[in-house]
Structure formats: C-alpha cells, structure tokens
Amino acid sequence: MFEKFTNEQAAKPYSKDTGELLTELKAEKHVENFLSRNQSEIMLPLPEYLEKILSEKNLSKADVIKRSGLNREYAYHIFSGTRNPSRQKILALSLAMNLNLDETQRLLRHAQQNLLYPRNEWDAILISAVEKNLSVMETNALLHQLGEETFLD
C-alpha cells in the first residue's frame, strides 16, 4: 500500500474501521440512514477539526498562526474555511501545534491531502522533524541544509 499508516491507524478516534463502514454503506439502501447512524465516524470539515485540536491542546489560534510562519490573514482564512490550504501549509500548522506523527497524518486526512510517506525524501525529512518536535523554522533550516524545497517558498 502507498501509505505508511492505514486509515485506521491514522484515525484512532473512530470505533469502526474503514472496511466495516464500507460494508455497511454498500448494504444500506438509503445513504441518509447510514450517515445518521455513523455520524461520529464521519470526518469533520477542516475548520471544525482545527478548532477541535486547538481546544483539546489548549492552544491559541493567534499563537499557532504566529509559530506557523503563515501569512496571518491567509491562516485565518484556513481556520474559517474560506481557503483550501496546500499540504505544506497544513504541515506548517501541524508543526506549530506540536502534533505527533499520528495527529499530523490525521490532520492531513481531514485536509484531504496525501499522508506523509517515508519513501519520499521530503516527506521523510518532515516525519523526522515531527518526531523531533522541530519548529517550522528549524524544519525549514533542515530542508534547506539537505537541498530540499522549504516551507512557504
């Protein structure tokens, strides 16, 4: 499989695995019933998920945005849902929120972005940065040092 982490590993808060959900969905005649029955299994929209992380980790949106290195106005648009951020911007937010690797993968999934993949050199560097709790600036320095494209170029 392409991803290092399965859907279930990157989405631990869910009680059913993807296969179970798919089996239920295929057997259900009315999608409304499936959605109603499985509301807690459906991924939140990105802005709601970001707010959930901020709340769970007791983080300030302003502090996260500052640490992310993102343009302040653009970042607020991400949080409000009026902008669809790139994968790099999501990763900058993840580093700014000090998310671990599973949390980062989950955030990427909610943002509908590819998960970090250890066979990709840039992604491997990011995985290492996440594991070492590097800041966006430290990660940029590491990427630059290794000849890779940095964040927010």
C-alpha positions as a Python dict, from the first residue, in 0.01 Angstrom:
ca = {
    (1, 'M'): (0, 0, 0),
    (2, 'F'): (115, 358, -71),
    (3, 'E'): (60, 499, 279),
    (4, 'K'): (272, 403, 578),
    (5, 'F'): (-28, 436, 806),
    (6, 'T'): (-358, 267, 737),
    (7, 'N'): (-679, 463, 760),
    (8, 'E'): (-746, 300, 1096),
    (9, 'Q'): (-404, 386, 1240),
    (10, 'A'): (-431, 749, 1134),
    (11, 'A'): (-790, 780, 1260),
    (12, 'K'): (-781, 608, 1600),
    (13, 'P'): (-1070, 810, 1746),
    (14, 'Y'): (-1310, 615, 1526),
    (15, 'S'): (-1467, 295, 1659),
    (16, 'K'): (-1522, 128, 1319),
    (17, 'D'): (-1257, 57, 1061),
    (18, 'T'): (-1298, 169, 701),
    (19, 'G'): (-1389, -182, 584),
    (20, 'E'): (-1677, -203, 830),
    (21, 'L'): (-1810, 134, 718),
    (22, 'L'): (-1786, 39, 352),
    (23, 'T'): (-1971, -288, 413),
    (24, 'E'): (-2248, -102, 597),
    (25, 'L'): (-2270, 165, 327),
    (26, 'K'): (-2298, -93, 49),
    (27, 'A'): (-2576, -276, 236),
    (28, 'E'): (-2771, 41, 316),
    (29, 'K'): (-3049, 135, 75),
    (30, 'H'): (-3069, 494, 199),
    (31, 'V'): (-2747, 687, 249),
    (32, 'E'): (-2926, 916, 496),
    (33, 'N'): (-2968, 620, 734),
    (34, 'F'): (-2601, 532, 706),
    (35, 'L'): (-2494, 893, 772),
    (36, 'S'): (-2730, 929, 1067),
    (37, 'R'): (-2615, 602, 1224),
    (38, 'N'): (-2246, 677, 1170),
    (39, 'Q'): (-2223, 1049, 1241),
    (40, 'S'): (-1935, 1001, 1487),
    (41, 'E'): (-1744, 804, 1221),
    (42, 'I'): (-1754, 1079, 956),
    (43, 'M'): (-1457, 1313, 929),
    (44, 'L'): (-1509, 1672, 1033),
    (45, 'P'): (-1455, 1956, 787),
    (46, 'L'): (-1105, 2101, 823),
    (47, 'P'): (-1206, 2422, 1009),
    (48, 'E'): (-1401, 2222, 1268),
    (49, 'Y'): (-1115, 1976, 1307),
    (50, 'L'): (-862, 2257, 1354),
    (51, 'E'): (-1084, 2413, 1621),
    (52, 'K'): (-1112, 2074, 1791),
    (53, 'I'): (-732, 2042, 1803),
    (54, 'L'): (-694, 2394, 1941),
    (55, 'S'): (-947, 2318, 2212),
    (56, 'E'): (-806, 1974, 2302),
    (57, 'K'): (-449, 2108, 2324),
    (58, 'N'): (-550, 2438, 2484),
    (59, 'L'): (-379, 2634, 2205),
    (60, 'S'): (-439, 2988, 2093),
    (61, 'K'): (-519, 3035, 1724),
    (62, 'A'): (-305, 3352, 1717),
    (63, 'D'): (-4, 3172, 1871),
    (64, 'V'): (-34, 2878, 1631),
    (65, 'I'): (-56, 3112, 1334),
    (66, 'K'): (247, 3308, 1452),
    (67, 'R'): (454, 2989, 1505),
    (68, 'S'): (343, 2850, 1166),
    (69, 'G'): (508, 3130, 968),
    (70, 'L'): (197, 3158, 753),
    (71, 'N'): (60, 3492, 640),
    (72, 'R'): (-172, 3593, 926),
    (73, 'E'): (-469, 3680, 707),
    (74, 'Y'): (-433, 3366, 494),
    (75, 'A'): (-407, 3147, 804),
    (76, 'Y'): (-726, 3293, 948),
    (77, 'H'): (-895, 3208, 617),
    (78, 'I'): (-779, 2847, 660),
    (79, 'F'): (-932, 2835, 1008),
    (80, 'S'): (-1257, 2988, 881),
    (81, 'G'): (-1277, 2751, 585),
    (82, 'T'): (-1263, 3017, 314),
    (83, 'R'): (-927, 2892, 182),
    (84, 'N'): (-818, 2541, 88),
    (85, 'P'): (-458, 2522, 205),
    (86, 'S'): (-177, 2335, 37),
    (87, 'R'): (-19, 2033, 201),
    (88, 'Q'): (282, 2243, 306),
    (89, 'K'): (60, 2494, 484),
    (90, 'I'): (-120, 2215, 668),
    (91, 'L'): (217, 2074, 771),
    (92, 'A'): (330, 2417, 892),
    (93, 'L'): (18, 2434, 1111),
    (94, 'S'): (85, 2082, 1236),
    (95, 'L'): (440, 2173, 1339),
    (96, 'A'): (314, 2494, 1501),
    (97, 'M'): (62, 2292, 1703),
    (98, 'N'): (330, 2039, 1804),
    (99, 'L'): (128, 1746, 1671),
    (100, 'N'): (278, 1400, 1683),
    (101, 'L'): (302, 1187, 1369),
    (102, 'D'): (-37, 1017, 1407),
    (103, 'E'): (-203, 1353, 1473),
    (104, 'T'): (-25, 1504, 1173),
    (105, 'Q'): (-142, 1222, 948),
    (106, 'R'): (-497, 1267, 1078),
    (107, 'L'): (-481, 1642, 1009),
    (108, 'L'): (-359, 1575, 655),
    (109, 'R'): (-651, 1337, 603),
    (110, 'H'): (-903, 1596, 726),
    (111, 'A'): (-743, 1847, 487),
    (112, 'Q'): (-779, 1591, 205),
    (113, 'Q'): (-403, 1588, 147),
    (114, 'N'): (-165, 1298, 98),
    (115, 'L'): (-24, 1146, 414),
    (116, 'L'): (347, 1174, 483),
    (117, 'Y'): (522, 887, 307),
    (118, 'P'): (863, 774, 434),
    (119, 'R'): (981, 664, 86),
    (120, 'N'): (960, 1025, -31),
    (121, 'E'): (1274, 1219, 71),
    (122, 'W'): (1094, 1547, 153),
    (123, 'D'): (829, 1358, 349),
    (124, 'A'): (1095, 1157, 535),
    (125, 'I'): (1257, 1481, 648),
    (126, 'L'): (917, 1609, 765),
    (127, 'I'): (848, 1285, 952),
    (128, 'S'): (1183, 1325, 1128),
    (129, 'A'): (1104, 1690, 1210),
    (130, 'V'): (766, 1593, 1355),
    (131, 'E'): (921, 1314, 1560),
    (132, 'K'): (1184, 1558, 1696),
    (133, 'N'): (925, 1833, 1763),
    (134, 'L'): (1111, 2080, 1541),
    (135, 'S'): (961, 2422, 1477),
    (136, 'V'): (873, 2544, 1130),
    (137, 'M'): (1196, 2749, 1122),
    (138, 'E'): (1407, 2452, 1235),
    (139, 'T'): (1236, 2230, 979),
    (140, 'N'): (1299, 2488, 705),
    (141, 'A'): (1667, 2501, 802),
    (142, 'L'): (1689, 2121, 787),
    (143, 'L'): (1514, 2107, 449),
    (144, 'H'): (1746, 2378, 312),
    (145, 'Q'): (2053, 2205, 452),
    (146, 'L'): (1951, 1883, 277),
    (147, 'G'): (1883, 2059, -54),
    (148, 'E'): (1505, 2024, -40),
    (149, 'E'): (1229, 2276, -103),
    (150, 'T'): (1141, 2464, 215),
    (151, 'F'): (802, 2566, 350),
    (152, 'L'): (634, 2876, 223),
    (153, 'D'): (868, 2926, -73),
}
